[in-house]
Amino acid sequence: MIPASRVRAAADRLRELGCAVEGDTYGSAHGIGPDELDDLLAWIERRLD
């Protein structure tokens, strides 16, 4: 698991470089829950449209 502070720092740096960054945090530590899966599938579908 990556610490949230490192994720935020990486996202901030990517934004500084002009990247569009999307993200969210979820409560599951090691695995993927239904909310995460739903968000992932929606993200993929938006890119395929």
Sequence and secondary structure as in RCSB ss.txt:
>XXXX:A:sequence
MIPASRVRAAADRLRELGCAVEGDTYGSAHGIGPDELDDLLAWIERRLD
>XXXX:A:secstr
   HHHHHHHHHHHHHTT        S SSS  HHHHHHHHHHHHHHH 
